[in-house]
Amino acid sequence: MAAFKKLIFIQLMAWLIFMTAGCYFISQNFDSAIGNAQKDAQATVDKYIKDLSATELSADNLKNTLLANEVFSYFTLRDYQGAQVFSINHTPQLPFIAELIENNYNSVRPQYATNNNADIKVEFKLNIANLADQFQTAFFIVFTISTLLALIPVILMRSIVEHINTNVCMGVADVIDIYINQNQLSDDFATKFDSSQLEKLGKNLIPSFNRLSYFLKNKNDDIKTAAHTIKREAYKDGITNLGNRNMFVDYYEKHIENTEVSTFGCLALVRCSELQSINQSRGYQKGDEYIKAVADIVKNISGTYTSSQIFRVNSSDFIIILPNTPLKEAERFGENLQSRFTQYMQNQELSSVANTGIVGYEKAKPLGELLSIVDNAMSMAQSKQANAWHVQRDTDLVNNVSAGFGNQNWRKVINEVIESKSVHLVMQNIMPLGKSIKAYAEIQARFKTEENQALPTASFLAMAEKLDMAIEIDKLIIESSLGKIKSSNLSEKYFGLNITPSSAHSDQFMIWLERRLLKDTHIASKLIFEVSEFGLQQNIKASKRFIDMIHRVGARITVERFGVGLTSFKFFRDLKPDFIKMDASYTRGLEDDKNNQYFMRLMVDLAHRIGVSVFAEGVESQEEKHIVETLCLDGVQGYYIEKPKDI
């Protein structure tokens, strides 16, 4: 390596000497060429002016003859009193070499000629542009040749050094192999070296081994540090400084999928729902601030769990791993995230912040399968209210053909259900809590695969919404329900049908539904369409158009899952629903929760003032039913009242 550096230095010095000598030689020739050109020009002008008579020596003749070929950069004609008769300047764009000569060395001097008969004096200056072009070309030729002569030996030397290093490395490998195998030579090696050559080679390599050992001893820590730094940068997200997808995959493979130790825990997927909207409406800087805020919230909540890990796996998704954490504890994790996200949402005036899907994991669980399940949990969380979370339990996956489905599998299954109309309808009655109260039975759909395996309803509907197939599913349920009501002679009974927000906000679906209901107006007047509060809030104008159409055909509207959003009663005065159904979270443990009791009583009073009936869902005990009755709600629904049954 020292010899190679010495060669580079020698070649650089040779290049400088050659360039200096070449430039000196060219400049001397350039000065000589300029001098000769000036002498020739002076002789030509003198001869032309002195040989002409006064009548022949006119301005036009001079212009046409002397200036025709742009030999001069300027040409001035004066009389003997010094008055200017005419002057012509022709200053072409000079190469930088010509400008250097003209400005610094003053090689191109003005020249003069006189004619006593005509009493005139001529002043002119030679145009050296052509000479300068030739000089500049020569300079570049010298530069190119010098550079090539300097580089070629360096390139050849580098190739020779690499070849020598390769041979040395191969020799070292052979020597080591021989030593390890107790001096038993391979056939190939034995043909190349005899014992004396081998001994000589070993002695020659001893200094190299010593230098290598010294280098590794002193540089090993530096190499490790540099490698660690490079890996850390490759595994880090630039905005949040969290680990990225590469680090997540590496962590999962080492600590979960391929570990020898038995392990379990929870994996949570947090998806930022407003990133695209903020980037478009407020700019990418605000989008980055939003991502950082979500990351800080996730860090604060996850920090209370031992050995928790957080990764930002793409622009809008975070993955959190909570080792040794049971799913019951993960519910508290989801609730804490939702609470903090809602707080941030109110402060920043956003419609939502993020949803969370949570699943459990065990040792050797394939990553692809786990991500598919947590994506399913995310879809279910997104089908709820703002900032909602959902835990996918093992019991949800038992005998569940959809476990581990990807998007393409789900799309195929949903298409099969639509084509084969594989929907089974059940109903669950709402019990009225007063003689004058008009309640109804909610129709619920169940779905099966072609193999007659049951599909999880919540997951099926969530994935249909995610894959933009919910409208076709809603049409299938409505057509099947109307057919069932007709065939069972139930046209005098009131039935509720669930509608997804994407259908309610679709103009095409609304036109289809209006035409379909007008075909059976006697049944339409007995139907109540249920849409979630969160879904209606996403597009108030479209929601109002849908509700107006429903009222126009004689049907009615229920706002379900009420109380989980930030809806004001101005919202209800504008949309004019007929019923609201309190979210099941307010009913659960109602007998012990005074805050929920107060809130439900307040909602009932306000709803009744604007003519809206209030139902409670998710009632599963006698105590809950009794509290609901004392709070003056209009009806109750739940497993305690009645389980879903065939129509």
Residue, then its C-alpha position, 0 to 999 in steps of 0.5 A: m500500500a505504501a508503494f502504491k501511494k508513492l507511485i501516485f505521488i511520483q505520477l502526480m509530480a510527473w504530470l505537473i512537470f509535463m504540463t508546465a513544460g508543455c504550456y511553456f512551449i505552447s505559449q512561446n510559440f503562440d507569442s511568436a505566431i502573434g508577432n509574425a501575424q502582426k508583421d504580415a498585417q502591418a505590411t499588408v496595410d502599409k502597402y495597400i494605403k501607400d499605393l492608393s491615390a487620394t481618389e481611390l482611398s475612400a472609406d467604402n474601399l477600405k471597408n470592402t477590402l481590408l475588413a472583408n475577412e474580419v482580420f482586424s478586431y477594430f479599424t479606425l481612419r483619421d485625418y491629419q487633424g486627428a478627426q475620426v472619419f470612420s471606425i469599425n469594431h469587430t470584437p468576436q467572442l475570444p476563447f479564454i486563452a486569447e483573453l488571458i494573453e490579451n489582458n495579461y501580457n498585452s501581446v496584441r498591440p495597436q498598429y498604425a499606417t499613414n498616407n501622406n498624399a491623402d492626409i490620412k492615418v489608420e489605426f488597427k488591431l489584429n484579430i487573434a481569435n483563430l490563433a487562440d483557438q489553435f493554442q487552446t486546442a494544443f493546450f487540451i491535447v497536452f492536458t489529455i496526454s499528460t493525464l493519460l500518461a499519469l493514470i495508466p501506470v496507476i491503474l496497472m499498478r492497482s490491478i497488479v496489487e489486487h492480483i498479488n493480494t488475491n494470490v496472497c489470500m489464496g496462499v494464506a487460506d491454503v497454509i491455514d487449511i494445511y495446518i488445520n488438517q495436520n499437514q495433509l496436503s490436498d492433491d491440488f495444492a501438492t501439485k503447486f508446491d513442494s515442501s521447500q516452497l511451502e516452508k518459504l511461503g510460510k516464512n514470507l507470510i509471517p510479517s503479513f500475519n503480524r501486521l494483520s494481527y496488529f491492525l485487527k487488534n487496533k481497528n476491531d472496535d472501530i469496525k464494530t462501531a461503524a458497522h453498528t452505526i450503519k445498521r442502526e441508521a438502516y433500521k431507524d425511522g427518520i421522523t420518529n427515530l423509532g425502529n422501522r419495518n426492517m428492525f421489526v422483522d429482525y426483532y420478530e424473527k430473533h425474539i419470537e418466531n425462531t427463539e428457543v425460549s417459550t414466549f407469549g405476548c400481544l402485538a398491536l397495530v396502530r394506524c394513523s387515520e388522518l395522515q393523508s388528510i392532514n398532508q393534503s389540507r395542512g401540508y407535509q410538515k403538519g403531517d410529520e408533527y401529527i405522526k410525531a404526536v401519535a408516536d409520543i402517545v404510543k411511547n408514553i402508554s407503552g412505556t409502562y409495559t416491561s420490554s415493550q418495543i415500538f416500530r414505525v413500519n410504514s408511513s401511517d402504521f406503528i407496531i407495538i410488541l408487549p411481551n408477556t402481556p395477556l389479552k385482558e391487560a391489552e384491553r386496558f392498553g387499547e382503552n388508554l390509547q383511545s383516551r389519549f387519542t381522543q384528547y389529542m383529537q379534541n385539542q387539534e380539532l380532528s375527526s379522528v386520530a388512530n385506530t388500534g388492532i390487537v392480537g396475541y402471539e406465541k412462540a414460532k407464530p409465522l409473521g405473515e399469519l400474525l400480520s394478517i390477523v392483526d389487519n383483520a382486527m384493525s378493520m374491525a376497529q375501523s368499523k366502530q367509532a373514532n379512535a376505536w380499538h379491537v382485540q382479536r381473541d383466540t376464541d374468535l379464531v376457533n373453527n374460523v375459516s377466515a383466520g389468517f386471510g389476506n385481502q385477496n382471500w377475503r375478496k374471493v370469499i366475499n365475491e363467492v358469498i355475493e354470487s351464491k347469495s350465501v346469507h342466512l338471516v336471523m332476528q333479535n327483538i327490541m323489547p318496548l318498555g311502555k305500552s305506547i312504544k313502537a319497537y322492532a326486530e333487528i334483522q342480522a345477517r350470517f355468512k358461510t363459505e362454499e364449504n358451508q363453514a361459518l364466517p365471523t360476521a363482524s370481520f366479514l362486514a369490516m373487510a367488505e367495507k375495507l375492500d369497497m364491497a360493502i354496497e353489494i353486501d348491503k344490497l344482498i341483505i336488503e333483497s334477502s330480507l324483503g324476500k323473507i318478509k314476503s314469503s313469511n307473511l310478516s309484512e305487518k311486523y316492523f324490522g330493522l336493517n343495518i346499513t354501512p356508512s359507505s352505502a348510506h353516502s353513495d348516491q348510486f346506492m341511494i337511488w337503487l334503494e329508493r326504487r327498490l322500496l317504492k316497489d314494496t311501499h307497504i313493506a317499506s313503511k315497516l322498515i327501520f334502517e340502522v346507521s352508526e353515529f360515527g358513520l353518519q358524522q363522516n359526511i353530514k350532507a350525504s347523511k342528511r340526503f340519505i335520511d330524507m330519502i328514507h323518510r320520503v319512502g315512509a321508512r325510518i332511521t335509527v342512529e346506533r352505537f350512540g354516545v361514542g362520538l362527539t355528536s351534538f343535538k344540533f346534529f339530531r335536529d338537522l338529521k331528524p332520526d326516529f330512534i337512537k340506540m345507546d352503545a353497549s359500552y354504556t349498558r355494561g356494568l350500568e348498575d355500578d357506574k353512576n356516570n353512565q347512568y347520569f349520561m344516559r338519563l341526560m340523553v333520554d331527556l334531550a332526545h324525548r324533547i325532540g321526539v326521538s325514542v331511545f333504546a339500550e343494547g347489550v343488556e345481559s342481566q336483570e340488574e342492567k334491565h332494571i336500571v334501564e327501566t328506571l332511566c326511562l328508556d323506551g326499549v331494551q335489546g340484548y341476550y338477556i331479553e332475547k338471543p338472535k333466532d331464525i325469522 
